[in-house]
């Protein structure tokens, strides 16, 4: 078994939290339906422009439908252990 295969196998068995909650903060795995919140966040206070410097993906979300598509893709990546993106 190659080291790449071993690495992939280990990822499958990681027991990751999908939600971290404190008194003042909730960080959770994106889920279907979270697109509206993501879109709202990007639209507020010129956030899309500020994020462009650090997160090019933020500029791809121009419409509510784009946000929902992005959220579903991130949720699938989390389940498949490809990326572990969470939202605040």
Secondary structure, 3 states (H helix, E strand, C coil): CCHHHHHHHHHHCCCCCCEEECCCCEEEECCCCCHHHHHHHHHHHHHHHHHHCCCCHHHHCCCHHHHHHHHHHHHHHHHCCCCCCEEC
